[in-house]
Structures are given as structure tokens and as C-alpha cells.
């Protein structure tokens, strides 16, 4: 997946409208349109530290279980 320029050093990107967080390192290409739409709407958020735990701490839910859409991806290493 092509990573948005503003977030070239971030792994986790949140959608402020739906409170869903996406794993940019593991998001399949067929779901890339979600990120393109998010950039167009300018309703995105990044997290510091850049981790799924921090996104969850701020009330975000992971996209399809772990952010990537693939249930077996290890998201603990950030």
C-alpha cells in the first residue's frame, strides 16, 4: 500500500469520524481506498507513541480486529 506523505513515519492512522485505527504497514492494497478517502476528508489522527495500545487508549477501535484486516498479524511490535 502507498503510505500518505504526511504519515511516512507512522504505522497507525485513525479516522476521527468513526474512531477506527488502521495499520498502514499491513493494510491490504484492496483497502487502500479507505486511506485515500480519509486523506481527502482530512479527518485523520496519528498517535504518540505510534502504537495500537495508544490508539485504543484514546478510544479508537482497530480496523477488522487488529488494524490490518488480517487476524494473524502481530501488532505488538511497533
Residue frames as qw, qx, qy, qz and C-alpha x, y, z in Angstrom:
[[0.000, 0.888, 0.460, 0.000, 0.00, 0.00, 0.00],
 [0.356, 0.520, -0.038, 0.776, 1.17, 3.53, -0.76],
 [0.404, -0.543, -0.497, 0.543, 1.70, 5.39, 2.51],
 [0.088, 0.952, 0.238, 0.172, 0.44, 9.01, 2.66],
 [0.495, 0.530, -0.244, 0.644, 3.32, 11.52, 2.62],
 [0.322, -0.701, 0.212, -0.600, 2.27, 13.16, 5.88],
 [0.817, -0.416, 0.293, -0.270, 2.48, 9.78, 7.62],
 [0.710, 0.488, -0.506, 0.036, 5.59, 8.21, 6.11],
 [0.227, 0.359, -0.770, 0.475, 6.99, 7.56, 9.60],
 [0.550, -0.147, 0.465, -0.678, 3.73, 6.47, 11.24],
 [0.053, -0.024, -0.988, -0.143, 2.28, 2.99, 11.40],
 [0.007, 0.538, 0.813, -0.222, -1.13, 3.73, 12.95],
 [0.077, -0.101, -0.215, -0.968, -3.61, 6.17, 11.40],
 [0.121, 0.415, 0.797, -0.421, -7.00, 6.92, 12.92],
 [0.069, -0.478, -0.544, -0.686, -10.29, 8.07, 11.42],
 [0.056, -0.005, 0.457, -0.887, -11.75, 10.76, 13.70],
 [0.561, -0.079, -0.227, -0.792, -15.26, 10.26, 12.30],
 [0.856, -0.125, -0.416, -0.281, -15.60, 6.57, 13.08],
 [0.490, -0.674, 0.508, -0.219, -12.91, 6.21, 15.78],
 [0.982, 0.116, 0.119, 0.093, -11.29, 3.38, 13.77],
 [0.204, -0.780, 0.520, 0.283, -7.50, 2.97, 13.54],
 [0.886, 0.456, -0.075, -0.041, -5.68, 1.45, 10.53],
 [0.689, -0.453, 0.422, 0.377, -2.33, -0.36, 10.41],
 [0.442, 0.807, -0.225, -0.320, -0.56, 1.26, 7.44],
 [0.119, -0.535, 0.820, 0.164, 2.20, -1.38, 7.47],
 [0.232, 0.021, 0.972, 0.036, -0.19, -4.27, 6.92],
 [0.533, 0.497, 0.321, -0.605, -3.30, -2.85, 5.23],
 [0.598, 0.217, 0.690, 0.345, -4.02, -4.80, 2.01],
 [0.108, -0.079, 0.391, 0.911, -3.96, -2.88, -1.29],
 [0.150, -0.484, -0.733, -0.455, -7.66, -3.56, -1.83],
 [0.332, -0.776, -0.488, 0.224, -8.39, -1.48, 1.31],
 [0.428, -0.081, 0.034, 0.899, -6.14, 1.42, 0.24],
 [0.057, -0.569, -0.440, -0.692, -9.18, 3.39, -0.91],
 [0.505, -0.741, -0.430, 0.107, -10.16, 3.80, 2.73],
 [0.528, -0.449, -0.032, 0.720, -6.95, 5.74, 3.41],
 [0.225, 0.239, 0.392, 0.860, -7.32, 7.81, 0.23],
 [0.261, -0.710, -0.504, -0.417, -10.84, 8.81, 1.30],
 [0.576, -0.671, -0.300, 0.358, -9.59, 9.60, 4.80],
 [0.448, -0.180, 0.126, 0.867, -6.91, 11.93, 3.39],
 [0.023, 0.453, 0.477, 0.753, -9.50, 13.68, 1.20],
 [0.430, -0.748, -0.464, -0.204, -11.85, 14.20, 4.16],
 [0.209, 0.531, -0.428, 0.701, -8.97, 15.47, 6.34],
 [0.713, -0.527, 0.055, -0.458, -10.41, 13.58, 9.31],
 [0.844, 0.127, -0.465, 0.236, -7.28, 11.68, 10.34],
 [0.466, -0.814, 0.288, -0.191, -5.28, 11.36, 13.54],
 [0.683, 0.319, -0.596, 0.277, -1.88, 9.95, 14.40],
 [0.757, -0.636, -0.122, -0.080, -0.71, 8.83, 17.81],
 [0.334, 0.602, -0.561, 0.459, 2.30, 9.39, 20.03],
 [0.255, -0.396, 0.799, 0.374, 3.65, 6.93, 20.77],
 [0.577, 0.298, -0.461, -0.606, 2.77, 5.36, 17.42],
 [0.007, 0.082, -0.989, 0.122, 1.16, 2.17, 18.75],
 [0.436, -0.383, -0.689, -0.434, -2.13, 0.30, 18.72],
 [0.429, -0.442, -0.650, 0.444, -2.18, 0.49, 22.52],
 [0.093, -0.260, -0.139, 0.951, -2.09, 4.31, 22.40],
 [0.297, -0.143, -0.502, -0.800, -4.84, 4.41, 19.77],
 [0.498, -0.434, -0.745, -0.095, -7.00, 2.17, 21.95],
 [0.332, -0.353, -0.483, 0.729, -6.19, 4.37, 24.95],
 [0.099, 0.177, -0.063, -0.977, -7.71, 7.29, 23.02],
 [0.575, 0.325, 0.481, -0.577, -10.89, 5.33, 22.29],
 [0.501, 0.467, -0.503, -0.527, -10.11, 4.04, 18.78],
 [0.878, 0.006, 0.455, -0.148, -11.09, 0.54, 17.65],
 [0.263, -0.378, 0.737, 0.495, -8.78, -1.44, 15.36],
 [0.611, 0.382, -0.315, -0.618, -9.93, -1.97, 11.78],
 [0.870, 0.112, -0.422, -0.227, -11.12, -5.59, 11.43],
 [0.908, -0.365, -0.185, 0.092, -9.79, -6.70, 14.79],
 [0.719, -0.407, 0.060, 0.561, -6.12, -5.68, 14.62],
 [0.006, -0.794, 0.131, 0.593, -5.96, -2.73, 12.25],
 [0.092, -0.394, 0.721, 0.563, -4.71, -4.62, 9.22],
 [0.757, 0.235, -0.158, -0.588, -7.74, -6.62, 8.19],
 [0.713, 0.212, -0.668, 0.016, -5.72, -9.83, 8.74],
 [0.741, -0.618, -0.041, -0.260, -6.32, -11.56, 12.05],
 [0.927, -0.211, -0.058, 0.303, -2.90, -13.22, 12.38],
 [0.422, 0.659, -0.186, 0.594, -0.67, -10.13, 12.06],
 [0.603, -0.425, -0.408, 0.537, 1.41, -9.43, 15.18],
 [0.073, 0.848, 0.147, 0.504, 0.70, -5.80, 16.09],
 [0.655, -0.711, -0.127, 0.224, 2.63, -5.79, 19.38],
 [0.610, -0.192, 0.182, 0.747, 5.94, -4.71, 17.80],
 [0.242, 0.927, 0.282, -0.057, 5.74, -1.05, 16.90]]
